[in-house]
Amino acid sequence: MQQLRHSVGLWDVTTTQYDDKGGVARVGSGTYRFDWVVPDRVLTGRADMPEWKQSAGMLFYVNPERSTIEMTSVGPDGELVVMTGPAGGETRTTAPADFADGGRLQLRFTRFNVSPDGFESRIEASIDGGASWRPDSHQLFRRAAAGRADTGARLRYRKPQNYVPLT
């Protein structure tokens, strides 16, 4: 629970994405906001990267029966990513996903260098069932200054539309 409690609030984040050879593909800045849906059980998050014109939604939840923390996220590509790790651990992985060409992709998230006002994370990718990993991205989280206005991390609502049942 400490990991989730620590994450609550607004964060300034710098993200570095890497290409397939490990070189820097791009660097961008944005904000992440995490808030409780169910205290000490379910945490919701939103990432906004204005430089890349991207937003993503996240949900973290504790599964006490399995003693795991699970993280789900959906970004601009519409793909749902689910990562699972042991409760109290700083690493979560996805199940291997099969590609049409027979390849398999697996992702691993690790949080490290944790301090009261910051932490780092990295995502690594494997195409060989976890035998080897290559860097995918690195993030540096710094807690936003107290009282700073939240720019873009709020939910945006569109005009209500009439309900149309699916047939």
VOBA-1610 file (N, C-alpha, C; in pm, whole numbers, padded with zeros to 5 digits, always signed):
BEGIN
Met+00081-00119+00000Met+00000+00000+00000Met+00085+00126+00000Gln+00203+00119+00061Gln+00287+00238+00064Gln+00317+00289-00076Gln+00339+00199-00170Gln+00369+00238-00307Gln+00254+00319-00366Leu+00131+00273-00347Leu+00016+00345-00400Leu-00009+00475-00324Arg+00003+00471-00192Arg-00015+00593-00113Arg+00085+00700-00155His+00207+00659-00180His+00312+00753-00221His+00279+00820-00354Ser+00208+00750-00440Ser+00181+00801-00575Ser+00071+00905-00582Val-00014+00913-00480Val-00127+01006-00484Val-00079+01150-00501Gly-00141+01222-00594Gly-00109+01363-00614Gly-00071+01392-00758Leu-00020+01514-00778Leu+00019+01562-00910Leu+00171+01555-00924Trp+00216+01502-01037Trp+00358+01483-01063Trp+00398+01548-01195Asp+00515+01611-01197Asp+00578+01656-01322Asp+00666+01540-01367Val+00653+01501-01493Val+00720+01381-01541Val+00795+01410-01671Thr+00918+01362-01677Thr+00996+01365-01801Thr+01010+01221-01848Thr+00969+01197-01973Thr+00971+01062-02030Thr+01070+01056-02144Thr+01156+00954-02141Thr+01248+00927-02250Thr+01207+00794-02312Gln+01180+00794-02441Gln+01149+00669-02512Gln+01269+00631-02597Tyr+01293+00499-02604Tyr+01408+00447-02676Tyr+01365+00373-02801Asp+01453+00372-02902Asp+01425+00296-03024Asp+01467+00150-03004Asp+01449+00068-03105Asp+01478-00075-03094Asp+01625-00106-03068Lys+01714-00011-03096Lys+01857-00033-03074Lys+01907+00026-02943Gly+01814+00087-02863Gly+01852+00143-02734Gly+01888+00290-02739Gly+01882+00353-02858Gly+01908+00495-02868Gly+01784+00575-02829Val+01804+00701-02793Val+01693+00787-02755Val+01612+00821-02880Ala+01482+00788-02875Ala+01391+00819-02986Ala+01328+00956-02966Arg+01287+00988-02841Arg+01229+01118-02811Arg+01220+01137-02660Val+01214+01265-02620Val+01202+01303-02480Val+01088+01404-02471Gly+01001+01388-02371Gly+00890+01481-02354Gly+00858+01501-02207Ser+00787+01610-02179Ser+00747+01643-02042Ser+00596+01650-02033Gly+00545+01618-01915Gly+00401+01625-01894Gly+00368+01610-01747Thr+00243+01575-01720Thr+00198+01557-01583Thr+00126+01423-01568Tyr+00135+01368-01447Tyr+00058+01251-01407Tyr-00017+01291-01281Arg-00141+01248-01271Arg-00219+01270-01149Arg-00276+01137-01105Phe-00261+01108-00974Phe-00314+00985-00916Phe-00406+01022-00800Asp-00525+00958-00796Asp-00623+00981-00690Asp-00689+00849-00652Trp-00732+00839-00527Trp-00801+00720-00481Trp-00942+00712-00537Val-00982+00594-00579Val-01121+00562-00610Val-01178+00490-00489Val-01104+00390-00440Val-01135+00319-00316Val-01007+00328-00233Pro-01008+00403-00122Pro-00884+00421-00045Pro-00817+00288-00010Asp-00685+00288-00031Asp-00599+00174-00002Asp-00635+00048-00080Arg-00707+00064-00190Arg-00744-00052-00270Arg-00737-00024-00420Val-00796+00091-00465Val-00801+00122-00608Val-00756+00266-00629Leu-00657+00284-00715Leu-00600+00414-00746Leu-00617+00440-00896Thr-00664+00558-00931Thr-00679+00593-01072Thr-00573+00696-01109Gly-00535+00697-01236Gly-00434+00792-01280Gly-00461+00841-01420Arg-00405+00956-01449Arg-00415+01013-01582Arg-00279+01074-01616Ala-00231+01043-01736Ala-00105+01099-01786Ala-00138+01192-01902Asp-00078+01311-01902Asp-00094+01407-02011Asp+00044+01450-02060Met+00069+01427-02188Met+00195+01466-02251Met+00162+01563-02364Pro+00145+01694-02333Pro+00106+01790-02436Pro+00201+01796-02556Glu+00332+01781-02532Glu+00429+01786-02641Glu+00402+01679-02746Trp+00351+01565-02701Trp+00324+01453-02790Trp+00177+01442-02826Lys+00096+01537-02771Lys-00049+01535-02794Lys-00108+01399-02755Gln-00067+01351-02636Gln-00112+01220-02589Gln-00161+01226-02445Ser-00260+01144-02417Ser-00308+01123-02281Ser-00329+00973-02262Ala-00325+00929-02138Ala-00348+00788-02107Ala-00418+00780-01972Gly-00496+00674-01956Gly-00563+00648-01829Gly-00506+00523-01765Met-00500+00522-01631Met-00445+00409-01558Met-00534+00373-01440Leu-00527+00249-01400Leu-00596+00201-01281Leu-00504+00102-01212Phe-00480+00125-01084Phe-00399+00034-01002Phe-00492-00026-00899Tyr-00480-00155-00876Tyr-00564-00216-00774Tyr-00490-00330-00705Val-00524-00346-00578Val-00465-00450-00496Val-00556-00571-00502Asn-00497-00686-00529Asn-00571-00812-00528Asn-00522-00890-00406Pro-00592-00875-00292Pro-00542-00938-00170Pro-00542-01091-00174Glu-00635-01150-00250Glu-00639-01296-00258Glu-00513-01351-00324Arg-00462-01280-00423Arg-00341-01325-00494Arg-00215-01255-00443Ser-00232-01158-00349Ser-00122-01079-00296Ser-00043-01010-00409Thr-00119-00943-00498Thr-00058-00873-00611Thr-00109-00730-00620Ile-00031-00649-00691Ile-00075-00518-00737Ile-00085-00530-00888Glu-00197-00486-00942Glu-00216-00491-01086Glu-00233-00349-01137Met-00176-00323-01253Met-00183-00192-01316Met-00240-00212-01456Thr-00342-00136-01488Thr-00394-00137-01624Thr-00378+00003-01681Ser-00354+00011-01810Ser-00344+00143-01875Ser-00393+00132-02018Val-00448+00244-02064Val-00491+00256-02203Val-00442+00391-02252Gly-00369+00389-02362Gly-00316+00511-02420Gly-00383+00544-02551Pro-00321+00632-02628Pro-00381+00678-02753Pro-00398+00568-02857Asp-00325+00458-02843Asp-00339+00348-02939Asp-00460+00260-02909Gly-00524+00282-02792Gly-00643+00205-02756Gly-00614+00067-02704Glu-00488+00031-02689Glu-00450-00101-02639Glu-00454-00103-02487Leu-00520-00203-02431Leu-00522-00222-02286Leu-00398-00301-02246Val-00322-00247-02153Val-00202-00313-02103Val-00227-00346-01956Val-00205-00471-01917Val-00222-00514-01779Val-00088-00567-01731Met-00038-00509-01622Met+00088-00553-01561Met+00060-00597-01418Thr+00119-00708-01379Thr+00097-00764-01246Thr+00229-00789-01177Gly+00232-00762-01046Gly+00351-00789-00967Gly+00314-00819-00824Pro+00408-00868-00748Pro+00379-00903-00608Pro+00351-00779-00524Ala+00255-00789-00431Ala+00229-00680-00338Ala+00358-00651-00263Gly+00393-00525-00250Gly+00516-00487-00183Gly+00637-00482-00275Gly+00622-00530-00400Gly+00732-00526-00496Gly+00726-00402-00582Glu+00834-00374-00649Glu+00842-00256-00736Glu+00843-00293-00884Thr+00824-00421-00917Thr+00828-00466-01056Thr+00698-00535-01092Arg+00647-00504-01212Arg+00527-00569-01266Arg+00556-00606-01410Thr+00496-00715-01457Thr+00514-00758-01596Thr+00379-00787-01661Thr+00380-00783-01793Thr+00264-00824-01870Thr+00276-00972-01902Ala+00165-01032-01937Ala+00172-01167-01994Ala+00227-01153-02135Pro+00297-01252-02187Pro+00345-01241-02325Pro+00226-01229-02422Ala+00241-01139-02519Ala+00137-01119-02620Ala+00187-01172-02754Asp+00106-01250-02821Asp+00144-01309-02949Asp+00119-01213-03064Phe+00212-01210-03158Phe+00197-01133-03281Phe+00158-01228-03395Ala+00101-01172-03500Ala+00059-01251-03616Ala+00177-01325-03679Asp+00297-01267-03671Asp+00415-01329-03732Asp+00477-01439-03644Gly+00414-01468-03530Gly+00466-01572-03442Gly+00552-01519-03329Gly+00586-01391-03332Gly+00667-01333-03224Gly+00583-01310-03099Arg+00652-01286-02988Arg+00584-01260-02861Arg+00650-01140-02795Leu+00567-01052-02739Leu+00617-00933-02669Leu+00574-00939-02524Gln+00668-00907-02436Gln+00638-00897-02294Gln+00702-00768-02243Leu+00632-00697-02153Leu+00682-00573-02096Leu+00705-00590-01946Arg+00804-00517-01894Arg+00835-00520-01751Arg+00851-00376-01703Phe+00778-00340-01598Phe+00783-00207-01537Phe+00854-00219-01403Thr+00948-00127-01376Thr+01019-00125-01248Thr+01025+00018-01197Arg+00989+00038-01071Arg+00999+00168-01005Arg+01122+00163-00915Phe+01202+00272-00913Phe+01326+00272-00835Phe+01363+00415-00796Asn+01470+00429-00718Asn+01515+00560-00667Asn+01400+00639-00605Val+01325+00573-00518Val+01207+00633-00456Val+01250+00723-00340Ser+01197+00847-00342Ser+01217+00942-00232Ser+01080+01004-00202Pro+01066+01082-00096Pro+00935+01139-00065Pro+00878+01223-00179Asp+00962+01290-00256Asp+00912+01378-00361Asp+00951+01336-00501Gly+00983+01207-00519Gly+01017+01164-00653Gly+01041+01015-00663Phe+01050+00970-00785Phe+01090+00833-00816Phe+01117+00824-00965Glu+01176+00713-01004Glu+01200+00685-01145Glu+01132+00555-01180Ser+01102+00538-01308Ser+01049+00410-01354Ser+01111+00380-01489Arg+01114+00253-01520Arg+01160+00212-01652Arg+01069+00101-01701Ile+01048+00099-01830Ile+00979-00011-01894Ile+01078-00075-01989Glu+01084-00207-01981Glu+01171-00284-02069Glu+01084-00380-02149Ala+01132-00419-02265Ala+01058-00510-02354Ala+01141-00634-02383Ser+01071-00746-02394Ser+01135-00873-02429Ser+01057-00936-02544Ile+01129-00992-02639Ile+01064-01065-02749Ile+01103-01213-02746Asp+01171-01254-02635Asp+01214-01393-02625Asp+01167-01458-02494Gly+01047-01420-02450Gly+00991-01483-02331Gly+01056-01441-02201Gly+01124-01328-02200Gly+01187-01279-02078Gly+01331-01321-02058Ala+01389-01388-02158Ala+01530-01427-02147Ala+01621-01304-02156Ser+01582-01206-02235Ser+01659-01081-02245Ser+01561-00964-02254Trp+01606-00847-02210Trp+01522-00727-02206Trp+01596-00611-02269Arg+01523-00526-02341Arg+01581-00403-02397Arg+01505-00284-02340Pro+01571-00168-02325Pro+01502-00050-02272Pro+01391-00004-02367Asp+01276+00030-02312Asp+01165+00084-02390Asp+01143+00231-02354Ser+01139+00261-02222Ser+01124+00400-02179Ser+01174+00416-02036His+01201+00541-02001His+01244+00579-01866His+01164+00703-01829Gln+01120+00710-01703Gln+01046+00826-01657Gln+01104+00876-01525Leu+01111+01008-01514Leu+01153+01075-01392Leu+01033+01152-01338Phe+00985+01113-01221Phe+00869+01175-01156Phe+00918+01268-01045Arg+00870+01392-01047Arg+00897+01488-00939Arg+00763+01544-00895Arg+00738+01540-00763Arg+00611+01590-00711Arg+00597+01737-00749Ala+00479+01774-00801Ala+00453+01912-00843Ala+00448+02002-00720Ala+00486+02127-00737Ala+00487+02224-00628Ala+00348+02236-00566Ala+00345+02242-00435Ala+00217+02254-00364Ala+00143+02380-00410Gly+00014+02364-00432Gly-00068+02477-00472Gly-00062+02512-00619Arg+00022+02441-00695Arg+00030+02470-00837Arg-00099+02429-00906Ala-00144+02511-00998Ala-00266+02479-01072Ala-00244+02354-01155Asp-00344+02271-01159Asp-00342+02149-01238Asp-00371+02186-01383Thr-00278+02160-01473Thr-00297+02198-01612Thr-00321+02076-01699Gly-00446+02044-01721Gly-00477+01938-01815Gly-00497+01801-01757Ala-00478+01784-01628Ala-00491+01649-01573Ala-00633+01618-01526Arg-00726+01707-01551Arg-00864+01683-01511Arg-00939+01613-01623Leu-01043+01541-01583Leu-01128+01477-01683Leu-01201+01584-01763Arg-01215+01559-01890Arg-01287+01651-01977Arg-01415+01582-02022Tyr-01524+01656-02014Tyr-01652+01599-02051Tyr-01699+01660-02182Arg-01764+01578-02262Arg-01822+01631-02384Arg-01973+01640-02366Lys-02038+01708-02456Lys-02182+01727-02448Lys-02252+01592-02443Pro-02349+01575-02350Pro-02420+01447-02343Pro-02488+01415-02477Gln-02489+01286-02510Gln-02552+01241-02633Gln-02666+01147-02599Asn-02764+01141-02687Asn-02877+01050-02666Asn-02829+00907-02665Tyr-02891+00828-02578Tyr-02859+00686-02569Tyr-02916+00613-02690Val-02832+00536-02756Val-02875+00454-02868Val-02837+00310-02837Pro-02938+00222-02817Pro-02904+00083-02783Pro-02836+00012-02899Leu-02746-00080-02864Leu-02680-00161-02965Leu-02779-00265-03015Thr-02780-00290-03143Thr-02875-00390-03199Thr-02800-00510-03248
//
